[in-house]
Amino acid sequence: MTSSPVLTVDLSEWRAGGDAARVVCRAVDASLQEAGFLLVTGHGVDPALPLELRAAAREFFGLPGTVKEQYAVGVGGRGWIGPGREANGYAEGTQTPPDLKETYNSGSQTRVGNATVDDYWFAPDVWPSETPALRELFTRWTAAMKALSDELLALMSASLGLADADNPFRDLAENATWTSNINHYPPLSTTGAPESGQFRIGPHTDFGTVTILDREPGAGGLQVYSEAGGWADAPYHPDALTVNIGDLLEYWSGGRWPAGRHRVLPPQPEAPEEDLVSLIFFYELNHDAVVAPLAPPIGARAPLPPVVSGDFIKERLDAITVG
Protein backbone atom coordinates (compact mmCIF):
# COMPACT_ATOMS: atom_id res chain seq x y z
CA MET A 1 0.00 0.00 0.00
CA THR A 2 2.72 2.48 0.97
CA SER A 3 4.70 1.85 -2.24
CA SER A 4 1.75 2.30 -4.58
CA PRO A 5 2.01 5.16 -7.09
CA VAL A 6 -1.69 5.84 -6.38
CA LEU A 7 -1.80 8.56 -3.72
CA THR A 8 -4.61 9.49 -1.33
CA VAL A 9 -5.85 13.08 -1.17
CA ASP A 10 -8.34 14.64 1.24
CA LEU A 11 -10.85 16.92 -0.48
CA SER A 12 -11.62 18.70 2.80
CA GLU A 13 -8.02 19.98 2.78
CA TRP A 14 -8.44 21.18 -0.81
CA ARG A 15 -11.60 23.01 0.19
CA ALA A 16 -9.81 24.63 3.14
CA GLY A 17 -7.45 26.47 0.79
CA GLY A 18 -4.02 27.82 1.65
CA ASP A 19 -1.02 25.58 2.22
CA ALA A 20 -3.18 22.48 2.73
CA ALA A 21 -4.76 22.94 -0.70
CA ARG A 22 -1.36 23.39 -2.32
CA VAL A 23 -0.16 20.12 -0.80
CA VAL A 24 -3.23 18.37 -2.22
CA CYS A 25 -2.60 19.87 -5.66
CA ARG A 26 0.98 18.63 -5.70
CA ALA A 27 -0.16 15.13 -4.74
CA VAL A 28 -2.85 15.13 -7.44
CA ASP A 29 -0.36 16.06 -10.14
CA ALA A 30 2.17 13.48 -8.95
CA SER A 31 -0.34 10.62 -8.69
CA LEU A 32 -1.91 11.33 -12.06
CA GLN A 33 1.47 11.52 -13.76
CA GLU A 34 2.46 8.13 -12.31
CA ALA A 35 -0.71 6.09 -12.74
CA GLY A 36 -3.70 8.21 -13.74
CA PHE A 37 -5.40 7.24 -10.44
CA LEU A 38 -6.18 8.79 -7.03
CA LEU A 39 -7.89 7.76 -3.84
CA VAL A 40 -10.12 10.57 -2.58
CA THR A 41 -11.29 10.98 1.01
CA GLY A 42 -13.19 13.89 2.54
CA HIS A 43 -15.64 13.82 -0.36
CA GLY A 44 -18.74 14.23 1.81
CA VAL A 45 -20.86 11.50 0.17
CA ASP A 46 -23.29 9.93 2.64
CA PRO A 47 -21.77 6.47 3.36
CA ALA A 48 -25.24 4.95 3.66
CA LEU A 49 -26.12 5.80 0.05
CA PRO A 50 -23.80 3.33 -1.75
CA LEU A 51 -24.74 0.60 0.71
CA GLU A 52 -28.44 1.06 -0.02
CA LEU A 53 -27.83 1.33 -3.76
CA ARG A 54 -25.81 -1.90 -3.77
CA ALA A 55 -28.60 -3.71 -1.94
CA ALA A 56 -31.16 -2.54 -4.51
CA ALA A 57 -28.85 -3.49 -7.37
CA ARG A 58 -28.26 -6.97 -5.96
CA GLU A 59 -32.02 -7.41 -5.80
CA PHE A 60 -32.24 -6.62 -9.51
CA PHE A 61 -29.28 -8.77 -10.51
CA GLY A 62 -30.84 -11.66 -8.58
CA LEU A 63 -33.94 -11.63 -10.80
CA PRO A 64 -34.36 -14.39 -13.41
CA GLY A 65 -32.69 -13.75 -16.73
CA THR A 66 -36.04 -13.71 -18.49
CA VAL A 67 -37.08 -10.75 -16.34
CA LYS A 68 -33.82 -8.85 -16.78
CA GLU A 69 -34.01 -9.40 -20.54
CA GLN A 70 -37.01 -7.04 -20.63
CA TYR A 71 -34.57 -4.23 -19.83
CA ALA A 72 -31.73 -5.37 -22.10
CA VAL A 73 -29.80 -2.76 -24.12
CA GLY A 74 -26.55 -2.59 -26.04
CA VAL A 75 -23.33 -0.99 -24.88
CA GLY A 76 -23.98 2.73 -24.35
CA GLY A 77 -27.72 2.17 -23.85
CA ARG A 78 -29.81 2.70 -20.74
CA GLY A 79 -30.80 -0.45 -18.89
CA TRP A 80 -29.36 -3.94 -18.46
CA ILE A 81 -26.25 -5.00 -20.38
CA GLY A 82 -26.10 -8.75 -19.97
CA PRO A 83 -23.09 -11.07 -19.91
CA GLY A 84 -21.19 -11.46 -23.15
CA ARG A 85 -22.10 -8.06 -24.60
CA GLU A 86 -18.93 -6.12 -23.80
CA ALA A 87 -15.19 -6.67 -24.06
CA ASN A 88 -13.20 -3.69 -22.81
CA GLY A 89 -9.93 -5.13 -24.08
CA TYR A 90 -11.16 -4.36 -27.62
CA ALA A 91 -10.46 -0.69 -26.89
CA GLU A 92 -6.74 -1.55 -26.85
CA GLY A 93 -7.05 -3.61 -30.02
CA THR A 94 -6.95 -6.92 -28.11
CA GLN A 95 -9.55 -9.51 -29.20
CA THR A 96 -10.30 -10.77 -25.69
CA PRO A 97 -13.23 -12.98 -24.71
CA PRO A 98 -16.25 -11.05 -23.38
CA ASP A 99 -15.99 -9.54 -19.91
CA LEU A 100 -17.38 -11.62 -17.02
CA LYS A 101 -19.93 -9.14 -15.76
CA GLU A 102 -23.40 -7.74 -16.11
CA THR A 103 -24.30 -4.08 -15.84
CA TYR A 104 -27.20 -1.81 -15.03
CA ASN A 105 -26.76 1.56 -16.64
CA SER A 106 -28.19 5.09 -16.39
CA GLY A 107 -27.17 8.37 -17.97
CA SER A 108 -27.61 12.11 -18.22
CA GLN A 109 -31.18 13.26 -18.82
CA THR A 110 -30.60 16.92 -19.79
CA ARG A 111 -31.83 16.80 -23.38
CA VAL A 112 -30.91 19.63 -25.75
CA GLY A 113 -33.78 19.50 -28.28
CA ASN A 114 -31.84 17.90 -31.14
CA ALA A 115 -33.26 14.41 -31.74
CA THR A 116 -30.03 12.94 -33.07
CA VAL A 117 -28.03 14.23 -30.11
CA ASP A 118 -30.70 13.43 -27.53
CA ASP A 119 -31.31 9.87 -28.72
CA TYR A 120 -27.64 9.02 -28.28
CA TRP A 121 -26.36 11.13 -25.39
CA PHE A 122 -29.53 11.72 -23.37
CA ALA A 123 -31.59 8.59 -24.03
CA PRO A 124 -34.31 7.95 -21.42
CA ASP A 125 -33.38 5.82 -18.46
CA VAL A 126 -35.19 2.53 -18.02
CA TRP A 127 -36.27 1.52 -14.52
CA PRO A 128 -37.31 -2.01 -13.53
CA SER A 129 -40.71 -2.18 -11.87
CA GLU A 130 -39.59 -5.25 -9.92
CA THR A 131 -37.06 -3.23 -7.86
CA PRO A 132 -38.62 0.24 -7.37
CA ALA A 133 -35.97 1.46 -4.90
CA LEU A 134 -33.29 1.27 -7.59
CA ARG A 135 -34.47 4.40 -9.40
CA GLU A 136 -34.49 6.75 -6.41
CA LEU A 137 -31.18 5.52 -5.01
CA PHE A 138 -29.36 5.47 -8.35
CA THR A 139 -30.61 8.97 -9.18
CA ARG A 140 -29.42 10.33 -5.82
CA TRP A 141 -26.04 8.68 -6.25
CA THR A 142 -25.44 9.99 -9.77
CA ALA A 143 -26.41 13.52 -8.70
CA ALA A 144 -23.79 13.36 -5.95
CA MET A 145 -21.20 11.99 -8.38
CA LYS A 146 -21.83 14.72 -10.95
CA ALA A 147 -21.28 17.43 -8.35
CA LEU A 148 -18.13 15.67 -7.17
CA SER A 149 -16.87 15.28 -10.75
CA ASP A 150 -17.16 19.02 -11.35
CA GLU A 151 -15.18 19.65 -8.19
CA LEU A 152 -12.53 17.12 -9.22
CA LEU A 153 -12.09 18.80 -12.60
CA ALA A 154 -11.59 22.13 -10.82
CA LEU A 155 -9.07 20.51 -8.47
CA MET A 156 -7.16 18.91 -11.34
CA SER A 157 -7.04 22.17 -13.23
CA ALA A 158 -5.77 23.98 -10.13
CA SER A 159 -3.13 21.28 -9.76
CA LEU A 160 -1.67 22.60 -13.01
CA GLY A 161 -1.85 26.21 -11.83
CA LEU A 162 -5.02 26.86 -13.84
CA ALA A 163 -7.53 27.90 -11.19
CA ASP A 164 -10.81 29.80 -11.30
CA ALA A 165 -11.09 31.83 -14.52
CA ASP A 166 -8.06 30.02 -15.97
CA ASN A 167 -9.76 26.60 -15.63
CA PRO A 168 -10.11 25.48 -19.27
CA PHE A 169 -13.03 23.19 -18.41
CA ARG A 170 -15.00 25.86 -16.56
CA ASP A 171 -17.42 26.54 -19.42
CA LEU A 172 -17.35 23.10 -21.07
CA ALA A 173 -19.44 21.05 -18.64
CA GLU A 174 -22.65 23.03 -18.04
CA ASN A 175 -24.58 20.17 -19.68
CA ALA A 176 -22.01 17.43 -19.57
CA THR A 177 -22.75 13.93 -20.79
CA TRP A 178 -22.19 11.12 -18.33
CA THR A 179 -22.96 7.46 -17.84
CA SER A 180 -23.15 5.48 -14.63
CA ASN A 181 -22.76 1.71 -14.38
CA ILE A 182 -23.55 -0.70 -11.60
CA ASN A 183 -21.32 -3.65 -12.43
CA HIS A 184 -22.04 -7.10 -11.03
CA TYR A 185 -19.14 -9.54 -11.01
CA PRO A 186 -20.67 -12.99 -10.37
CA PRO A 187 -18.85 -15.81 -8.58
CA LEU A 188 -16.86 -18.57 -10.26
CA SER A 189 -19.71 -21.01 -9.70
CA THR A 190 -21.86 -18.82 -11.97
CA THR A 191 -19.36 -17.84 -14.66
CA GLY A 192 -17.46 -21.10 -14.91
CA ALA A 193 -13.71 -21.20 -15.43
CA PRO A 194 -12.46 -18.10 -17.30
CA GLU A 195 -11.18 -18.55 -20.81
CA SER A 196 -7.58 -17.66 -21.59
CA GLY A 197 -7.25 -13.87 -21.47
CA GLN A 198 -10.71 -13.37 -19.97
CA PHE A 199 -11.34 -10.86 -17.17
CA ARG A 200 -14.23 -9.41 -15.23
CA ILE A 201 -13.18 -6.31 -17.13
CA GLY A 202 -10.36 -6.53 -19.65
CA PRO A 203 -7.40 -4.13 -19.64
CA HIS A 204 -8.43 -0.69 -20.87
CA THR A 205 -8.55 3.01 -20.19
CA ASP A 206 -11.79 4.92 -19.71
CA PHE A 207 -12.83 7.38 -22.38
CA GLY A 208 -13.95 10.62 -20.71
CA THR A 209 -12.58 13.09 -18.19
CA VAL A 210 -12.90 11.60 -14.68
CA THR A 211 -14.27 8.28 -13.48
CA ILE A 212 -15.40 7.79 -9.88
CA LEU A 213 -15.53 4.27 -8.50
CA ASP A 214 -17.09 3.01 -5.27
CA ARG A 215 -15.85 -0.55 -5.10
CA GLU A 216 -15.81 -3.69 -3.03
CA PRO A 217 -12.30 -5.14 -2.67
CA GLY A 218 -11.77 -8.77 -3.56
CA ALA A 219 -9.38 -11.43 -4.78
CA GLY A 220 -10.72 -10.84 -8.28
CA GLY A 221 -10.59 -7.07 -7.91
CA LEU A 222 -9.23 -3.91 -9.49
CA GLN A 223 -5.65 -3.71 -10.73
CA VAL A 224 -3.89 -0.55 -11.92
CA TYR A 225 -1.02 -0.33 -14.38
CA SER A 226 1.95 1.98 -14.02
CA GLU A 227 5.15 2.18 -16.05
CA ALA A 228 7.21 1.82 -12.89
CA GLY A 229 5.48 -1.19 -11.36
CA GLY A 230 3.42 -2.88 -14.07
CA TRP A 231 0.13 -4.40 -12.90
CA ALA A 232 -0.62 -4.19 -9.17
CA ASP A 233 -3.67 -4.41 -6.95
CA ALA A 234 -5.24 -0.99 -6.54
CA PRO A 235 -4.91 0.37 -3.00
CA TYR A 236 -8.15 0.42 -1.06
CA HIS A 237 -9.52 2.44 1.83
CA PRO A 238 -13.13 1.97 3.00
CA ASP A 239 -13.70 5.74 3.30
CA ALA A 240 -12.18 6.62 -0.06
CA LEU A 241 -13.53 6.76 -3.57
CA THR A 242 -11.23 5.60 -6.35
CA VAL A 243 -10.79 8.19 -9.11
CA ASN A 244 -9.09 7.80 -12.46
CA ILE A 245 -8.78 9.95 -15.53
CA GLY A 246 -9.84 8.93 -19.03
CA ASP A 247 -8.57 9.40 -22.55
CA LEU A 248 -10.21 12.80 -23.02
CA LEU A 249 -8.47 14.25 -19.97
CA GLU A 250 -5.16 12.70 -21.02
CA TYR A 251 -5.58 14.40 -24.39
CA TRP A 252 -6.49 17.71 -22.76
CA SER A 253 -3.40 17.52 -20.52
CA GLY A 254 -1.20 17.13 -23.56
CA GLY A 255 -0.14 13.70 -22.32
CA ARG A 256 1.08 14.96 -18.96
CA TRP A 257 -1.43 12.67 -17.23
CA PRO A 258 -1.85 9.23 -18.79
CA ALA A 259 -5.36 7.81 -18.73
CA GLY A 260 -5.50 5.30 -15.87
CA ARG A 261 -5.05 1.84 -17.40
CA HIS A 262 -6.79 -0.81 -15.35
CA ARG A 263 -8.49 -4.19 -15.34
CA VAL A 264 -10.63 -6.29 -13.02
CA LEU A 265 -9.32 -9.80 -12.46
CA PRO A 266 -11.54 -12.81 -13.20
CA PRO A 267 -13.04 -14.82 -10.32
CA GLN A 268 -10.18 -16.50 -8.48
CA PRO A 269 -10.00 -20.22 -7.58
CA GLU A 270 -9.24 -19.39 -3.94
CA ALA A 271 -12.42 -17.28 -3.71
CA PRO A 272 -14.94 -19.16 -5.88
CA GLU A 273 -18.02 -17.59 -4.25
CA GLU A 274 -16.77 -14.01 -4.33
CA ASP A 275 -19.61 -11.84 -5.64
CA LEU A 276 -18.84 -8.12 -6.08
CA VAL A 277 -20.83 -5.03 -7.06
CA SER A 278 -19.09 -1.82 -8.16
CA LEU A 279 -20.67 1.61 -8.61
CA ILE A 280 -19.05 3.62 -11.40
CA PHE A 281 -19.62 7.16 -12.70
CA PHE A 282 -18.08 8.10 -16.06
CA TYR A 283 -17.96 11.87 -16.59
CA GLU A 284 -17.36 13.63 -19.87
CA LEU A 285 -18.08 17.20 -21.05
CA ASN A 286 -20.77 18.91 -23.10
CA HIS A 287 -21.30 16.69 -26.16
CA ASP A 288 -20.17 19.53 -28.44
CA ALA A 289 -17.36 20.83 -26.23
CA VAL A 290 -14.14 21.57 -28.13
CA VAL A 291 -11.14 20.40 -26.15
CA ALA A 292 -7.89 22.20 -26.94
CA PRO A 293 -4.93 20.26 -25.46
CA LEU A 294 -2.51 22.08 -23.21
CA ALA A 295 0.81 22.84 -24.86
CA PRO A 296 4.23 22.55 -23.20
CA PRO A 297 5.49 23.32 -20.64
CA ILE A 298 2.29 22.06 -18.94
CA GLY A 299 1.53 19.52 -21.63
CA ALA A 300 4.10 16.84 -22.33
CA ARG A 301 3.63 16.65 -26.10
CA ALA A 302 3.89 18.99 -29.04
CA PRO A 303 0.65 20.92 -29.59
CA LEU A 304 -2.20 18.59 -30.56
CA PRO A 305 -5.30 19.51 -32.62
CA PRO A 306 -8.60 20.22 -30.81
CA VAL A 307 -11.22 17.46 -30.60
CA VAL A 308 -14.99 17.46 -30.03
CA SER A 309 -15.90 15.61 -26.86
CA GLY A 310 -18.87 13.63 -28.22
CA ASP A 311 -17.04 12.44 -31.34
CA PHE A 312 -14.03 11.44 -29.27
CA ILE A 313 -16.11 9.37 -26.81
CA LYS A 314 -18.41 7.70 -29.33
CA GLU A 315 -15.52 6.33 -31.38
CA ARG A 316 -14.25 4.52 -28.29
CA LEU A 317 -17.66 3.24 -27.16
CA ASP A 318 -18.21 1.65 -30.56
CA ALA A 319 -14.89 -0.18 -30.25
CA ILE A 320 -15.81 -2.19 -27.12
CA THR A 321 -19.15 -3.56 -28.32
CA VAL A 322 -19.06 -7.31 -28.95
CA GLY A 323 -20.52 -8.16 -32.37
C-alpha positions as CSV (number, residue, x, y, z in Angstrom):
1,M,0.0,0.0,0.0
2,T,2.7,2.5,1.0
3,S,4.7,1.8,-2.2
4,S,1.7,2.3,-4.6
5,P,2.0,5.2,-7.1
6,V,-1.7,5.8,-6.4
7,L,-1.8,8.6,-3.7
8,T,-4.6,9.5,-1.3
9,V,-5.9,13.1,-1.2
10,D,-8.3,14.6,1.2
11,L,-10.9,16.9,-0.5
12,S,-11.6,18.7,2.8
13,E,-8.0,20.0,2.8
14,W,-8.4,21.2,-0.8
15,R,-11.6,23.0,0.2
16,A,-9.8,24.6,3.1
17,G,-7.4,26.5,0.8
18,G,-4.0,27.8,1.6
19,D,-1.0,25.6,2.2
20,A,-3.2,22.5,2.7
21,A,-4.8,22.9,-0.7
22,R,-1.4,23.4,-2.3
23,V,-0.2,20.1,-0.8
24,V,-3.2,18.4,-2.2
25,C,-2.6,19.9,-5.7
26,R,1.0,18.6,-5.7
27,A,-0.2,15.1,-4.7
28,V,-2.9,15.1,-7.4
29,D,-0.4,16.1,-10.1
30,A,2.2,13.5,-8.9
31,S,-0.3,10.6,-8.7
32,L,-1.9,11.3,-12.1
33,Q,1.5,11.5,-13.8
34,E,2.5,8.1,-12.3
35,A,-0.7,6.1,-12.7
36,G,-3.7,8.2,-13.7
37,F,-5.4,7.2,-10.4
38,L,-6.2,8.8,-7.0
39,L,-7.9,7.8,-3.8
40,V,-10.1,10.6,-2.6
41,T,-11.3,11.0,1.0
42,G,-13.2,13.9,2.5
43,H,-15.6,13.8,-0.4
44,G,-18.7,14.2,1.8
45,V,-20.9,11.5,0.2
46,D,-23.3,9.9,2.6
47,P,-21.8,6.5,3.4
48,A,-25.2,5.0,3.7
49,L,-26.1,5.8,0.1
50,P,-23.8,3.3,-1.8
51,L,-24.7,0.6,0.7
52,E,-28.4,1.1,0.0
53,L,-27.8,1.3,-3.8
54,R,-25.8,-1.9,-3.8
55,A,-28.6,-3.7,-1.9
56,A,-31.2,-2.5,-4.5
57,A,-28.9,-3.5,-7.4
58,R,-28.3,-7.0,-6.0
59,E,-32.0,-7.4,-5.8
60,F,-32.2,-6.6,-9.5
61,F,-29.3,-8.8,-10.5
62,G,-30.8,-11.7,-8.6
63,L,-33.9,-11.6,-10.8
64,P,-34.4,-14.4,-13.4
65,G,-32.7,-13.8,-16.7
66,T,-36.0,-13.7,-18.5
67,V,-37.1,-10.8,-16.3
68,K,-33.8,-8.8,-16.8
69,E,-34.0,-9.4,-20.5
70,Q,-37.0,-7.0,-20.6
71,Y,-34.6,-4.2,-19.8
72,A,-31.7,-5.4,-22.1
73,V,-29.8,-2.8,-24.1
74,G,-26.6,-2.6,-26.0
75,V,-23.3,-1.0,-24.9
76,G,-24.0,2.7,-24.3
77,G,-27.7,2.2,-23.8
78,R,-29.8,2.7,-20.7
79,G,-30.8,-0.4,-18.9
80,W,-29.4,-3.9,-18.5
81,I,-26.2,-5.0,-20.4
82,G,-26.1,-8.7,-20.0
83,P,-23.1,-11.1,-19.9
84,G,-21.2,-11.5,-23.1
85,R,-22.1,-8.1,-24.6
86,E,-18.9,-6.1,-23.8
87,A,-15.2,-6.7,-24.1
88,N,-13.2,-3.7,-22.8
89,G,-9.9,-5.1,-24.1
90,Y,-11.2,-4.4,-27.6
91,A,-10.5,-0.7,-26.9
92,E,-6.7,-1.6,-26.8
93,G,-7.1,-3.6,-30.0
94,T,-7.0,-6.9,-28.1
95,Q,-9.5,-9.5,-29.2
96,T,-10.3,-10.8,-25.7
97,P,-13.2,-13.0,-24.7
98,P,-16.2,-11.1,-23.4
99,D,-16.0,-9.5,-19.9
100,L,-17.4,-11.6,-17.0
101,K,-19.9,-9.1,-15.8
102,E,-23.4,-7.7,-16.1
103,T,-24.3,-4.1,-15.8
104,Y,-27.2,-1.8,-15.0
105,N,-26.8,1.6,-16.6
106,S,-28.2,5.1,-16.4
107,G,-27.2,8.4,-18.0
108,S,-27.6,12.1,-18.2
109,Q,-31.2,13.3,-18.8
110,T,-30.6,16.9,-19.8
111,R,-31.8,16.8,-23.4
112,V,-30.9,19.6,-25.7
113,G,-33.8,19.5,-28.3
114,N,-31.8,17.9,-31.1
115,A,-33.3,14.4,-31.7
116,T,-30.0,12.9,-33.1
117,V,-28.0,14.2,-30.1
118,D,-30.7,13.4,-27.5
119,D,-31.3,9.9,-28.7
120,Y,-27.6,9.0,-28.3
121,W,-26.4,11.1,-25.4
122,F,-29.5,11.7,-23.4
123,A,-31.6,8.6,-24.0
124,P,-34.3,8.0,-21.4
125,D,-33.4,5.8,-18.5
126,V,-35.2,2.5,-18.0
127,W,-36.3,1.5,-14.5
128,P,-37.3,-2.0,-13.5
129,S,-40.7,-2.2,-11.9
130,E,-39.6,-5.3,-9.9
131,T,-37.1,-3.2,-7.9
132,P,-38.6,0.2,-7.4
133,A,-36.0,1.5,-4.9
134,L,-33.3,1.3,-7.6
135,R,-34.5,4.4,-9.4
136,E,-34.5,6.8,-6.4
137,L,-31.2,5.5,-5.0
138,F,-29.4,5.5,-8.3
139,T,-30.6,9.0,-9.2
140,R,-29.4,10.3,-5.8
141,W,-26.0,8.7,-6.3
142,T,-25.4,10.0,-9.8
143,A,-26.4,13.5,-8.7
144,A,-23.8,13.4,-6.0
145,M,-21.2,12.0,-8.4
146,K,-21.8,14.7,-10.9
147,A,-21.3,17.4,-8.4
148,L,-18.1,15.7,-7.2
149,S,-16.9,15.3,-10.7
150,D,-17.2,19.0,-11.4
151,E,-15.2,19.6,-8.2
152,L,-12.5,17.1,-9.2
153,L,-12.1,18.8,-12.6
154,A,-11.6,22.1,-10.8
155,L,-9.1,20.5,-8.5
156,M,-7.2,18.9,-11.3
157,S,-7.0,22.2,-13.2
158,A,-5.8,24.0,-10.1
159,S,-3.1,21.3,-9.8
160,L,-1.7,22.6,-13.0
161,G,-1.8,26.2,-11.8
162,L,-5.0,26.9,-13.8
163,A,-7.5,27.9,-11.2
164,D,-10.8,29.8,-11.3
165,A,-11.1,31.8,-14.5
166,D,-8.1,30.0,-16.0
167,N,-9.8,26.6,-15.6
168,P,-10.1,25.5,-19.3
169,F,-13.0,23.2,-18.4
170,R,-15.0,25.9,-16.6
171,D,-17.4,26.5,-19.4
172,L,-17.4,23.1,-21.1
173,A,-19.4,21.1,-18.6
174,E,-22.6,23.0,-18.0
175,N,-24.6,20.2,-19.7
176,A,-22.0,17.4,-19.6
177,T,-22.7,13.9,-20.8
178,W,-22.2,11.1,-18.3
179,T,-23.0,7.5,-17.8
180,S,-23.2,5.5,-14.6
181,N,-22.8,1.7,-14.4
182,I,-23.6,-0.7,-11.6
183,N,-21.3,-3.6,-12.4
184,H,-22.0,-7.1,-11.0
185,Y,-19.1,-9.5,-11.0
186,P,-20.7,-13.0,-10.4
187,P,-18.8,-15.8,-8.6
188,L,-16.9,-18.6,-10.3
189,S,-19.7,-21.0,-9.7
190,T,-21.9,-18.8,-12.0
191,T,-19.4,-17.8,-14.7
192,G,-17.5,-21.1,-14.9
193,A,-13.7,-21.2,-15.4
194,P,-12.5,-18.1,-17.3
195,E,-11.2,-18.6,-20.8
196,S,-7.6,-17.7,-21.6
197,G,-7.3,-13.9,-21.5
198,Q,-10.7,-13.4,-20.0
199,F,-11.3,-10.9,-17.2
200,R,-14.2,-9.4,-15.2
201,I,-13.2,-6.3,-17.1
202,G,-10.4,-6.5,-19.6
203,P,-7.4,-4.1,-19.6
204,H,-8.4,-0.7,-20.9
205,T,-8.6,3.0,-20.2
206,D,-11.8,4.9,-19.7
207,F,-12.8,7.4,-22.4
208,G,-14.0,10.6,-20.7
209,T,-12.6,13.1,-18.2
210,V,-12.9,11.6,-14.7
211,T,-14.3,8.3,-13.5
212,I,-15.4,7.8,-9.9
213,L,-15.5,4.3,-8.5
214,D,-17.1,3.0,-5.3
215,R,-15.9,-0.5,-5.1
216,E,-15.8,-3.7,-3.0
217,P,-12.3,-5.1,-2.7
218,G,-11.8,-8.8,-3.6
219,A,-9.4,-11.4,-4.8
220,G,-10.7,-10.8,-8.3
221,G,-10.6,-7.1,-7.9
222,L,-9.2,-3.9,-9.5
223,Q,-5.6,-3.7,-10.7
224,V,-3.9,-0.6,-11.9
225,Y,-1.0,-0.3,-14.4
226,S,2.0,2.0,-14.0
227,E,5.1,2.2,-16.0
228,A,7.2,1.8,-12.9
229,G,5.5,-1.2,-11.4
230,G,3.4,-2.9,-14.1
231,W,0.1,-4.4,-12.9
232,A,-0.6,-4.2,-9.2
233,D,-3.7,-4.4,-7.0
234,A,-5.2,-1.0,-6.5
235,P,-4.9,0.4,-3.0
236,Y,-8.2,0.4,-1.1
237,H,-9.5,2.4,1.8
238,P,-13.1,2.0,3.0
239,D,-13.7,5.7,3.3
240,A,-12.2,6.6,-0.1
241,L,-13.5,6.8,-3.6
242,T,-11.2,5.6,-6.4
243,V,-10.8,8.2,-9.1
244,N,-9.1,7.8,-12.5
245,I,-8.8,9.9,-15.5
246,G,-9.8,8.9,-19.0
247,D,-8.6,9.4,-22.6
248,L,-10.2,12.8,-23.0
249,L,-8.5,14.2,-20.0
250,E,-5.2,12.7,-21.0
251,Y,-5.6,14.4,-24.4
252,W,-6.5,17.7,-22.8
253,S,-3.4,17.5,-20.5
254,G,-1.2,17.1,-23.6
255,G,-0.1,13.7,-22.3
256,R,1.1,15.0,-19.0
257,W,-1.4,12.7,-17.2
258,P,-1.9,9.2,-18.8
259,A,-5.4,7.8,-18.7
260,G,-5.5,5.3,-15.9
261,R,-5.0,1.8,-17.4
262,H,-6.8,-0.8,-15.4
263,R,-8.5,-4.2,-15.3
264,V,-10.6,-6.3,-13.0
265,L,-9.3,-9.8,-12.5
266,P,-11.5,-12.8,-13.2
267,P,-13.0,-14.8,-10.3
268,Q,-10.2,-16.5,-8.5
269,P,-10.0,-20.2,-7.6
270,E,-9.2,-19.4,-3.9
271,A,-12.4,-17.3,-3.7
272,P,-14.9,-19.2,-5.9
273,E,-18.0,-17.6,-4.3
274,E,-16.8,-14.0,-4.3
275,D,-19.6,-11.8,-5.6
276,L,-18.8,-8.1,-6.1
277,V,-20.8,-5.0,-7.1
278,S,-19.1,-1.8,-8.2
279,L,-20.7,1.6,-8.6
280,I,-19.0,3.6,-11.4
281,F,-19.6,7.2,-12.7
282,F,-18.1,8.1,-16.1
283,Y,-18.0,11.9,-16.6
284,E,-17.4,13.6,-19.9
285,L,-18.1,17.2,-21.0
286,N,-20.8,18.9,-23.1
287,H,-21.3,16.7,-26.2
288,D,-20.2,19.5,-28.4
289,A,-17.4,20.8,-26.2
290,V,-14.1,21.6,-28.1
291,V,-11.1,20.4,-26.1
292,A,-7.9,22.2,-26.9
293,P,-4.9,20.3,-25.5
294,L,-2.5,22.1,-23.2
295,A,0.8,22.8,-24.9
296,P,4.2,22.5,-23.2
297,P,5.5,23.3,-20.6
298,I,2.3,22.1,-18.9
299,G,1.5,19.5,-21.6
300,A,4.1,16.8,-22.3
301,R,3.6,16.6,-26.1
302,A,3.9,19.0,-29.0
303,P,0.6,20.9,-29.6
304,L,-2.2,18.6,-30.6
305,P,-5.3,19.5,-32.6
306,P,-8.6,20.2,-30.8
307,V,-11.2,17.5,-30.6
308,V,-15.0,17.5,-30.0
309,S,-15.9,15.6,-26.9
310,G,-18.9,13.6,-28.2
311,D,-17.0,12.4,-31.3
312,F,-14.0,11.4,-29.3
313,I,-16.1,9.4,-26.8
314,K,-18.4,7.7,-29.3
315,E,-15.5,6.3,-31.4
316,R,-14.2,4.5,-28.3
317,L,-17.7,3.2,-27.2
318,D,-18.2,1.7,-30.6
319,A,-14.9,-0.2,-30.3
320,I,-15.8,-2.2,-27.1
321,T,-19.2,-3.6,-28.3
322,V,-19.1,-7.3,-29.0
323,G,-20.5,-8.2,-32.4
